[in-house]
Each structure stands twice: as structure tokens, then as C-alpha cells.
Amino acid sequence: MTRLSACCDGFLALPMPVMVLILLAYWGLCAFFVHRYLVPWIAGREGRRLGKLEAEVPAQIGLAFGLLISFIAIPVWEQHSLAEESARSEAAAYREMAEAIEDDGGPEAAAVQTPLREAVGFIVEDEWPQLAHLLSPRVTAAPIRELRGSIHALPEGPLHSELHDLYRQASTARETRLRIAATRPPPARWGIVGVLAILTLLGVGLIHADSRRARRLALGMVAVGISCCFVILFAYTRPYLGQFAVQPADLQSLMDDLEEARPKTQLGAL
């Protein structure tokens, strides 16, 4: 199971042109197998053994395939959008935290600035690269715990309340991000979609059983359409893996700003 998961991760991490070519080749081979072997075996070489197959039969299978693709695509895109929103919310909470510390300017606030910088650096450099292969919605995060401790150590007041609320917002977004990263689509989903896709190819091939040229053209067109469906699904099914993976751009920008402000803070402390 672990080896299968690693193979799937490797496939989803491929560049998009390579993934498109692989899927086109795979479904093209399936269409060729249906055209060259399955249809002649079922309907005979001349395509008359089976009789007339009504177009409504493969149409119903194709409709089921299209509906299932739609039902799968909607939550896949919603999850990808949620991952992007969580990344933006987390970065916004940490940035507001940094601005609140800078506006306060007191020694208590300065004590939180270093843990904040280390927590953001941990997320960008250590935690985010793990999201692509995360199997459990938990990551050991000592810098984030230290940030929480430094906030709790602040004396009661407006700064303490504001930083505590912002930390809670960032923690909620982080938990959502980790949960999404650890989510895997059930294998049965892809198995059912694959079976319906093959049945669609077979139905289209049997409709044109008596005409090899029309059968080749129809199967080729359907194979390209099925490949496009799988490309869209595979490109977005794992929000933190692949060419369209969600990146910590806002957090990276915040980390750079905190690193630039670090010498000024140290000079002020001296």
C-alpha cells in the first residue's frame, strides 16, 4: 500500500505535459484494444454478429461517467480552493501579528518577535515541503508551541488579547491545511470511474462495429475526452502536490520581511 501511494505521488508530481502525454497514451491504448480485439470478439469481424446496438445504451453509460466525473470534480476543486484560502488566512494572521508587535514597540512585544520569525520560518522551510506526502494531519511543531508560550507569557492587555486571537486564527488555518494535506481520495473512486470509462469506449465501439473507419475515429475522440477528464482531476486532486500545488507565497514574503527587520530590532535592543 505504501509503495502504491508512493507511485501515485510520483505520477501526480509529474510536469503537466508529461502527465497529459501519459494519459493520452494510456487511454489511446485502451481505445486501440477495444477497436482491435474486443469489438471483433463480441460483434465479429464484420460487426454483424451482435446485431444492431441502440445508441441509448452507451449514451446512458457515458452519462453515468460524466455525472460521476462532475460529482468528483466539484469537491476536488472546492478542496483546492479551501487549501488556497487557508494558506492566505494563515499568512494574513501572522502578518497582522507582526504588525501589532511592531506598532507596540515595547520590550514585551519584542520578546514575541523572535518566536514569530522562527515559527514562520519553520512553516515555510520545514513543514510545507512535508505536505505533499503527509499521511497524518499532525506535524511536530516546536517553534509554533514556543510562539504560543511567548504570547501566553505577555501581561494581560490589548496586545495579549490581539495576539492571542490572531494566533488562534492562524492555528485554525494550519489545522485545516494539515487535514487537507493528509486526505487521500479512496481508490474505489478511481476504480469505478475507470470501469465506466472503459464501458463507454466499448459501447461507442459496438455502435460502429460494422465500420472500422468510423469506429477508429469515434474511439479516438472519446479517448481524448476521457483523458482530458482525468487530467483535470489528477491536476487538482492533491492541493499540495503537482504543478498546480498551493505554495506558501504570502508566508515566504512575510518571512523575508521579518528577516529584513531582524537587524533593526537587534540594533534597537542594543
HELIX and SHEET records of a PDB file:
HELIX    1   1 THR A    2  LEU A   12  1                                  11    
HELIX    2   2 MET A   16  PHE A   33  1                                  18    
HELIX    3   3 VAL A   34  LEU A   38  3                                   5    
HELIX    4   4 VAL A   39  ALA A   43  1                                   5    
HELIX    5   5 GLU A   56  ASP A  104  1                                  49    
HELIX    6   6 PRO A  107  PHE A  122  1                                  16    
HELIX    7   7 ILE A  123  GLU A  127  3                                   5    
HELIX    8   8 TRP A  128  HIS A  133  5                                   6    
HELIX    9   9 ALA A  142  HIS A  152  1                                  11    
HELIX   10  10 PRO A  158  ALA A  181  1                                  24    
HELIX   11  11 PRO A  187  ILE A  207  1                                  21    
HELIX   12  12 ARG A  212  TYR A  236  1                                  25    
HELIX   13  13 ALA A  249  ALA A  269  1                                  21    
END                                                                             
